[in-house]
Amino acid sequence: MSTSRPQTILFADVSGSTRLFETKGDVEARRLIAAVLDALSLICQQHGGRVIKTIGDEIMCTLPGAINGLLAACDMQRKMARDIDFVRDNLAVRIGLHHGDALEEKDGDVYGDAVNTAARMASLAKREQIVTTAATVQGIGGKSPETRSLGRARVSGKLLPIEIVDVVWQEDTSGMTMVQSAIRLGDAAGHSAGAKLRLRHRGKLIELDENSEPYMMGREATNHLVVEADWVSRTHAQVEFKRGHFMITDRSTNATYVRIGEDDELRVHRDELHLRKTGTISLGQAVVLNVQDVIYYEAD
């Protein structure tokens, strides 16, 4: 029988593991990933948590409280930044976590809203970053690490986007990048208020705002925008408002081509890009080869 209780769910995965297999070979790449997951598992246990499972290059943990999860996540990032073996091989992790109610099965596995939200936070995190919900850090007080707002993001199963934050784990923040030193919690609403994105395709106008669900584009009829062409994948790309910006994420075989303003066209493949100013989006082929199905965008 399942029991529900509040707990912190944490996901961490090795950043760039696909390239690791390409450059190091299967055997060495597996050894390096195993070493990282072993180190993360130990830190989880040191903070009173337990490892639920490891899947490939990812680890899923549960910890008793929000502060346990936040401190464990910070120690995981510091371990990756300080361990000479990890630094030498340019290894890094991205971490997402959330505190909430989760169903716990007899076999120890956990399910539910908290798990889904934590997984979503991990998907938003970048290399060497910790992303969590604002709700997770609220109420902890002075023990909590510093956080910086990343705006709002959609989570499956929730009607409205939720506030998310970047956890500052670096002890010396003087060298932080502009992305890492994003606006503080509370400032994001004013920064992104009224954000709009207009897409035009074959005379059709689509308007998105920060509360819009992810806008899917591809060959299948289930997409919001259907582009029927052999070079377009079934689910090719999506546009979503997250971290205070409209982002396009490519999920395709043949890539997505984006031109921002007067800049050169960019090839985005299994990656994401911030849509700024005005420009064009072309699925599967460069604009010059795909004139009829060019998507024009304008971001406010």
C-alpha positions as CSV (number, residue, x, y, z in Angstrom):
1,M,0.0,0.0,0.0
2,S,1.3,3.5,-0.9
3,T,1.8,6.1,1.8
4,S,2.1,9.9,1.1
5,R,4.4,12.1,3.1
6,P,6.3,15.4,2.5
7,Q,9.8,14.9,1.3
8,T,12.4,16.5,-1.0
9,I,13.0,14.8,-4.3
10,L,16.3,15.5,-6.0
11,F,17.4,14.6,-9.5
12,A,21.0,15.0,-10.7
13,D,22.6,13.9,-14.0
14,V,25.9,14.1,-15.7
15,S,26.1,17.0,-18.1
16,G,27.3,16.2,-21.6
17,S,27.4,12.5,-21.1
18,T,26.7,11.8,-24.8
19,R,29.9,13.7,-25.8
20,L,31.7,11.8,-23.0
21,F,31.0,8.5,-24.7
22,E,32.1,9.9,-28.1
23,T,35.4,11.2,-26.7
24,K,36.3,8.6,-24.0
25,G,34.8,5.4,-25.4
26,D,32.1,3.3,-23.8
27,V,34.2,1.6,-21.1
28,E,35.9,4.8,-19.8
29,A,32.8,6.9,-20.0
30,R,30.8,4.3,-18.0
31,R,33.6,4.3,-15.4
32,L,33.6,8.1,-15.1
33,I,29.8,8.3,-14.8
34,A,29.7,5.6,-12.2
35,A,32.3,7.5,-10.2
36,V,30.2,10.7,-10.3
37,L,27.0,8.8,-9.3
38,D,28.9,7.1,-6.4
39,A,30.1,10.5,-5.1
40,L,26.6,12.0,-5.4
41,S,25.1,9.0,-3.6
42,L,27.5,9.3,-0.7
43,I,26.6,13.0,-0.3
44,C,22.9,12.2,-0.4
45,Q,23.4,9.7,2.5
46,Q,25.5,12.2,4.5
47,H,22.5,14.6,4.5
48,G,20.0,12.0,5.7
49,G,18.7,11.0,2.3
50,R,18.6,7.8,0.3
51,V,19.1,6.9,-3.3
52,I,15.9,5.8,-5.0
53,K,17.6,4.7,-8.2
54,T,20.1,5.4,-10.8
55,I,19.2,5.4,-14.5
56,G,22.1,5.7,-17.0
57,D,23.8,9.0,-16.1
58,E,21.1,10.2,-13.6
59,I,20.5,9.7,-9.9
60,M,17.2,10.1,-8.1
61,C,17.2,10.8,-4.4
62,T,14.8,11.6,-1.5
63,L,15.7,13.6,1.5
64,P,13.7,14.3,4.6
65,G,13.5,18.1,4.4
66,A,14.0,21.0,2.0
67,I,17.1,22.2,3.8
68,N,18.6,18.7,3.6
69,G,18.0,18.7,-0.2
70,L,19.4,22.2,-0.7
71,L,22.5,21.6,1.3
72,A,23.0,18.2,-0.4
73,A,22.7,19.8,-3.8
74,C,25.2,22.4,-2.9
75,D,27.7,19.8,-1.6
76,M,27.2,17.8,-4.8
77,Q,28.2,20.8,-7.0
78,R,31.1,21.7,-4.8
79,K,32.4,18.1,-5.0
80,M,32.3,18.2,-8.8
81,A,34.1,21.6,-8.8
82,R,36.8,20.6,-6.3
83,D,37.6,16.9,-7.0
84,I,40.7,16.8,-9.2
85,D,39.6,13.7,-11.0
86,F,36.3,15.2,-12.0
87,V,37.9,18.6,-12.9
88,R,40.5,17.0,-15.1
89,D,37.9,15.2,-17.2
90,N,35.7,18.3,-17.3
91,L,32.8,16.5,-15.6
92,A,29.8,18.4,-14.2
93,V,26.3,17.8,-13.1
94,R,23.0,19.6,-13.3
95,I,20.5,19.3,-10.4
96,G,16.8,19.9,-9.9
97,L,14.8,19.4,-6.7
98,H,11.4,20.1,-5.1
99,H,9.9,19.6,-1.6
100,G,6.3,18.3,-1.5
101,D,4.1,15.3,-0.9
102,A,5.1,12.1,-2.7
103,L,3.7,8.6,-2.7
104,E,6.1,6.0,-1.3
105,E,5.6,2.4,-2.4
106,K,6.6,-0.7,-0.4
107,D,9.6,-1.2,-2.7
108,G,10.9,2.2,-1.7
109,D,10.1,3.9,-5.0
110,V,8.3,7.3,-5.0
111,Y,5.7,8.8,-7.3
112,G,3.5,11.8,-7.5
113,D,3.4,15.6,-8.0
114,A,6.7,16.3,-6.1
115,V,8.5,13.8,-8.3
116,N,7.2,15.3,-11.5
117,T,8.0,18.8,-10.3
118,A,11.6,17.8,-9.3
119,A,12.1,16.1,-12.7
120,R,11.0,19.3,-14.4
121,M,13.4,21.4,-12.4
122,A,16.3,19.1,-13.4
123,S,15.3,19.4,-17.1
124,L,15.5,23.2,-16.7
125,A,18.9,23.2,-15.0
126,K,22.1,23.8,-16.9
127,R,25.6,22.5,-16.4
128,E,26.8,23.4,-12.8
129,Q,23.4,24.7,-11.9
130,I,20.8,23.9,-9.2
131,V,17.2,24.7,-10.0
132,T,14.3,24.4,-7.5
133,T,10.9,25.9,-6.9
134,A,10.5,29.1,-4.9
135,A,8.1,27.2,-2.6
136,T,10.9,24.8,-1.6
137,V,13.1,27.6,-0.2
138,Q,10.4,29.7,1.4
139,G,10.1,29.3,5.1
140,I,13.6,27.8,5.7
141,G,15.0,31.1,7.0
142,G,18.7,31.9,7.4
143,K,19.9,28.4,6.9
144,S,18.9,28.4,3.2
145,P,21.5,29.1,0.6
146,E,21.2,32.3,-1.5
147,T,18.8,32.0,-4.4
148,R,18.1,34.0,-7.5
149,S,14.9,34.1,-9.4
150,L,14.6,32.5,-12.8
151,G,11.1,33.7,-13.4
152,R,8.3,31.1,-14.0
153,A,8.1,27.8,-15.7
154,R,5.3,25.4,-16.6
155,V,5.1,22.0,-14.9
156,S,3.0,19.2,-16.2
157,G,-0.2,18.8,-14.2
158,K,-0.2,22.4,-12.9
159,L,-2.7,25.0,-14.3
160,L,-0.3,28.0,-14.0
161,P,3.5,28.4,-14.3
162,I,5.3,28.3,-11.0
163,E,8.1,30.4,-9.6
164,I,11.6,28.8,-9.9
165,V,15.0,29.8,-8.5
166,D,18.6,29.2,-9.1
167,V,20.5,28.1,-5.9
168,V,23.8,29.8,-5.5
169,W,26.2,27.1,-4.4
170,Q,29.5,28.9,-5.2
171,E,31.3,30.2,-2.1
172,D,32.9,33.0,-4.1
173,T,30.3,34.5,-6.4
174,S,32.5,37.2,-7.9
175,G,33.1,35.2,-11.1
176,M,29.5,34.2,-11.7
177,T,28.2,34.6,-15.3
178,M,25.3,36.8,-16.2
179,V,23.1,33.7,-16.6
180,Q,24.0,32.5,-13.1
181,S,23.5,36.0,-11.6
182,A,20.0,36.3,-12.8
183,I,17.5,38.6,-11.1
184,R,16.6,38.0,-7.5
185,L,13.4,36.4,-6.2
186,G,10.7,39.0,-6.4
187,D,12.2,41.0,-9.2
188,A,11.3,38.5,-12.0
189,A,7.6,39.4,-12.1
190,G,8.3,43.0,-13.1
191,H,11.0,41.9,-15.6
192,S,8.8,39.4,-17.5
193,A,5.4,41.0,-17.0
194,G,3.5,41.3,-20.3
195,A,6.1,39.2,-22.2
196,K,4.6,38.3,-25.6
197,L,5.7,36.2,-28.6
198,R,4.0,36.3,-31.9
199,L,4.5,33.6,-34.5
200,R,3.3,33.8,-38.1
201,H,3.1,30.8,-40.4
202,R,1.3,30.8,-43.8
203,G,-0.9,33.7,-42.9
204,K,-1.8,32.3,-39.4
205,L,-0.9,34.4,-36.3
206,I,-0.2,32.8,-33.0
207,E,0.3,34.8,-29.8
208,L,2.0,33.4,-26.7
209,D,2.5,34.9,-23.3
210,E,4.2,33.8,-20.1
211,N,1.2,31.7,-19.1
212,S,0.9,29.9,-22.4
213,E,1.5,26.1,-22.4
214,P,4.5,24.9,-24.4
215,Y,3.8,25.4,-28.1
216,M,4.6,22.2,-30.0
217,M,5.6,22.2,-33.7
218,G,6.1,19.1,-35.9
219,R,4.7,16.7,-38.5
220,E,2.2,14.9,-36.3
221,A,-1.4,16.2,-36.1
222,T,-1.2,16.4,-32.3
223,N,1.2,19.4,-32.5
224,H,-0.2,23.0,-32.2
225,L,1.5,23.9,-35.5
226,V,1.7,21.1,-38.0
227,V,4.3,21.3,-40.8
228,E,3.9,18.4,-43.2
229,A,7.3,17.8,-44.8
230,D,9.6,14.7,-44.9
231,W,12.5,16.6,-43.2
232,V,10.3,17.6,-40.2
233,S,10.2,15.2,-37.2
234,R,7.0,14.0,-35.7
235,T,7.6,16.2,-32.7
236,H,10.2,18.6,-34.0
237,A,10.5,21.6,-31.6
238,Q,8.7,23.5,-28.9
239,V,8.5,27.2,-27.8
240,E,8.1,27.8,-24.1
241,F,8.4,30.7,-21.6
242,K,10.9,29.8,-18.9
243,R,13.7,31.5,-16.9
244,G,12.1,34.8,-17.9
245,H,12.4,34.3,-21.7
246,F,10.8,32.6,-24.6
247,M,13.0,29.6,-25.5
248,I,12.9,27.3,-28.5
249,T,13.9,23.7,-27.9
250,D,14.8,21.4,-30.7
251,R,13.9,17.7,-30.4
252,S,14.4,16.6,-34.0
253,T,16.6,14.6,-36.2
254,N,17.4,17.3,-38.7
255,A,17.7,20.4,-36.4
256,T,15.9,23.7,-36.2
257,Y,17.3,26.7,-38.0
258,V,16.8,30.1,-36.3
259,R,17.8,33.6,-37.4
260,I,17.8,36.4,-34.8
261,G,17.5,39.9,-36.3
262,E,20.2,40.4,-39.0
263,D,22.6,37.7,-37.5
264,D,23.6,34.6,-39.3
265,E,21.2,31.7,-39.2
266,L,21.9,29.3,-36.3
267,R,21.5,25.5,-36.4
268,V,19.9,24.3,-33.1
269,H,20.0,20.6,-32.6
270,R,18.9,18.9,-29.4
271,D,19.5,22.2,-27.6
272,E,17.6,25.4,-26.8
273,L,17.9,29.0,-27.8
274,H,16.6,32.3,-26.4
275,L,14.2,33.9,-29.0
276,R,15.1,37.7,-29.1
277,K,14.0,40.6,-31.2
278,T,12.5,39.4,-34.5
279,G,13.6,36.6,-36.7
280,T,12.7,33.3,-38.5
281,I,12.4,29.7,-37.5
282,S,12.7,26.9,-40.0
283,L,12.1,23.2,-39.1
284,G,14.5,20.7,-40.6
285,Q,16.1,22.8,-43.3
286,A,17.7,26.2,-43.6
287,V,15.3,29.0,-44.6
288,V,16.7,29.2,-48.2
289,L,15.6,25.6,-48.7
290,N,12.3,25.9,-46.9
291,V,10.8,29.3,-47.9
292,Q,7.1,28.1,-47.9
293,D,7.1,26.9,-44.3
294,V,9.2,29.6,-42.6
295,I,7.9,30.7,-39.2
296,Y,8.4,34.4,-38.5
297,Y,8.5,35.5,-34.9
298,E,8.5,38.7,-32.9
299,A,9.3,38.9,-29.2
300,D,8.3,41.7,-26.9
